[in-house]
Amino acid sequence: MQDLKGKVAIVTGGSRGIGRHIALQLAARGADVAINYRSRQSDADEALKEIEAKGVKALAIQADLSDMSAARSLIQQVKEQWGRIDILVNNAGITRDKSMKKLTDEDWNEVLDTNLGSVYATCSEVLKTMLDQKFGRIINITSFVGQAGNFGQANYAASKGGIIAFSKTMALETAKNGITVNSIAPGFTETEMLAQVPENIREQIIARIPMARFGQPEEIARAVVFLAAEGDYITGQQINVNGGVYM
Ligand SMILES: NC(=O)c1ccc[n+]([C@@H]2O[C@H](COP(=O)([O-])OP(=O)(O)OC[C@H]3O[C@@H](n4cnc5c(N)ncnc54)[C@H](OP(=O)(O)O)[C@@H]3O)[C@@H](O)[C@H]2O)c1
């Protein structure tokens, strides 16, 4: 199905993990896709080839999105190259896990700037284009941790809870202009982010998940593509794709 043909999508952190699957599934539906990455160029090159193999245009843009001016520039570069932006997926994110007793101001700022500051900056920049087009689909990747909290993740939980609240507010402000803004809240998903967790803790995590397994990045990507392609009357929502870990 090529129902996104002619649409332009940006996926932040689209070089690997969940973001790469989102980029590939958007491309498979016909969208031209720009991915962004921070430092691992070989992953971005590989993702670029996989996107192009779907028969669409692809771009890979290096930008450290914890810097708001770099985040704005990412949006501007895609607009300059392809003339429009229909779909923005804010997926780039990091963890710096420590309990509150050990958490530093640096850990706090790094996570808040990367996970939440970048969402504000890209959304604010893309808004002008989407208002002119009277069309836009913004999908922000949050986490069940932003709903439930999680031991050792005060910084991450605050950033992800912030994304949910931010998305609802932007949805309210843009609903009359053909723009929808939603969040997807994954549960524990099998990527490098989860691979950082020691094996004994992984076992404890699986014991907490009603479906008794981790999510796959493809499963998160399917929900994103649903919102982008078929979510015309869905805005201001958070959709949980989490195996039941938070209900
Ligand atoms: N995996 C999970 O269990 C899980 C659960 C809930 C929510 N999530 C959320 O889902 C999203 C994707 O997670 P993932 O597991 O796929 O992560 P991942 O495998 O660690 O990939 C992270 C991606 O984000 C990019 N990135 C990181 N910091 C960046 C920065 N400052 N500027 C630009 N790009 C940056 C990375 O680029 P480089 O490779 O160049 O560094 C990479 O492309 C994140 O927002 C995460 O919080 C994940």
PDBQT file of the ligand as one rigid body, heavy atoms in Angstrom, charges set to zero:
ROOT
HETATM    1  N1  LIG A 301      13.734   0.642  24.040  1.00  0.00    +0.000 N 
HETATM    2  C1  LIG A 301      12.808   0.786  24.981  1.00  0.00    +0.000 C 
HETATM    3  O1  LIG A 301      12.585  -0.081  25.834  1.00  0.00    +0.000 OA
HETATM    4  C2  LIG A 301      11.946   2.042  25.005  1.00  0.00    +0.000 A 
HETATM    5  C3  LIG A 301      10.818   2.038  25.841  1.00  0.00    +0.000 A 
HETATM    6  C4  LIG A 301      10.011   3.159  25.876  1.00  0.00    +0.000 A 
HETATM    7  C5  LIG A 301      10.332   4.270  25.098  1.00  0.00    +0.000 A 
HETATM    8  N2  LIG A 301      11.440   4.243  24.312  1.00  0.00    +0.000 N 
HETATM    9  C6  LIG A 301      11.743   5.452  23.546  1.00  0.00    +0.000 C 
HETATM   10  O2  LIG A 301      11.784   5.133  22.170  1.00  0.00    +0.000 OA
HETATM   11  C7  LIG A 301      12.722   6.008  21.516  1.00  0.00    +0.000 C 
HETATM   12  C8  LIG A 301      13.718   5.179  20.718  1.00  0.00    +0.000 C 
HETATM   13  O3  LIG A 301      14.395   4.326  21.631  1.00  0.00    +0.000 OA
HETATM   14  P1  LIG A 301      15.385   3.154  21.151  1.00  0.00    +0.000 P 
HETATM   15  O4  LIG A 301      15.300   2.106  22.179  1.00  0.00    +0.000 OA
HETATM   16  O5  LIG A 301      15.146   2.825  19.718  1.00  0.00    +0.000 OA
HETATM   17  O6  LIG A 301      16.788   3.928  21.313  1.00  0.00    +0.000 OA
HETATM   18  P2  LIG A 301      18.239   3.557  20.743  1.00  0.00    +0.000 P 
HETATM   19  O7  LIG A 301      18.252   2.198  20.142  1.00  0.00    +0.000 OA
HETATM   20  O8  LIG A 301      19.178   3.882  21.840  1.00  0.00    +0.000 OA
HETATM   21  O9  LIG A 301      18.417   4.636  19.541  1.00  0.00    +0.000 OA
HETATM   22  C9  LIG A 301      18.442   5.995  19.852  1.00  0.00    +0.000 C 
HETATM   23  C10 LIG A 301      18.449   6.829  18.579  1.00  0.00    +0.000 C 
HETATM   24  O10 LIG A 301      18.377   8.220  18.984  1.00  0.00    +0.000 OA
HETATM   25  C11 LIG A 301      19.521   8.906  18.458  1.00  0.00    +0.000 C 
HETATM   26  N3  LIG A 301      19.929   9.952  19.406  1.00  0.00    +0.000 N 
HETATM   27  C12 LIG A 301      20.269   9.826  20.723  1.00  0.00    +0.000 A 
HETATM   28  N4  LIG A 301      20.606  11.022  21.240  1.00  0.00    +0.000 NA
HETATM   29  C13 LIG A 301      20.490  11.927  20.234  1.00  0.00    +0.000 A 
HETATM   30  C14 LIG A 301      20.721  13.317  20.114  1.00  0.00    +0.000 A 
HETATM   31  N5  LIG A 301      21.172  14.060  21.151  1.00  0.00    +0.000 N 
HETATM   32  N6  LIG A 301      20.496  13.915  18.924  1.00  0.00    +0.000 NA
HETATM   33  C15 LIG A 301      20.061  13.205  17.864  1.00  0.00    +0.000 A 
HETATM   34  N7  LIG A 301      19.829  11.878  17.903  1.00  0.00    +0.000 NA
HETATM   35  C16 LIG A 301      20.046  11.246  19.058  1.00  0.00    +0.000 A 
HETATM   36  C17 LIG A 301      20.585   7.847  18.276  1.00  0.00    +0.000 C 
HETATM   37  O11 LIG A 301      21.572   8.309  17.340  1.00  0.00    +0.000 OA
HETATM   38  P3  LIG A 301      23.140   7.763  17.486  1.00  0.00    +0.000 P 
HETATM   39  O12 LIG A 301      23.085   6.293  17.247  1.00  0.00    +0.000 OA
HETATM   40  O13 LIG A 301      23.897   8.495  16.428  1.00  0.00    +0.000 OA
HETATM   41  O14 LIG A 301      23.559   8.096  18.879  1.00  0.00    +0.000 OA
HETATM   42  C18 LIG A 301      19.714   6.689  17.756  1.00  0.00    +0.000 C 
HETATM   43  O15 LIG A 301      19.395   6.892  16.396  1.00  0.00    +0.000 OA
HETATM   44  C19 LIG A 301      13.364   6.856  22.611  1.00  0.00    +0.000 C 
HETATM   45  O16 LIG A 301      12.702   8.108  22.699  1.00  0.00    +0.000 OA
HETATM   46  C20 LIG A 301      13.097   6.048  23.865  1.00  0.00    +0.000 C 
HETATM   47  O17 LIG A 301      13.052   6.848  25.017  1.00  0.00    +0.000 OA
HETATM   48  C21 LIG A 301      12.251   3.155  24.238  1.00  0.00    +0.000 A 
ENDROOT
TORSDOF 0
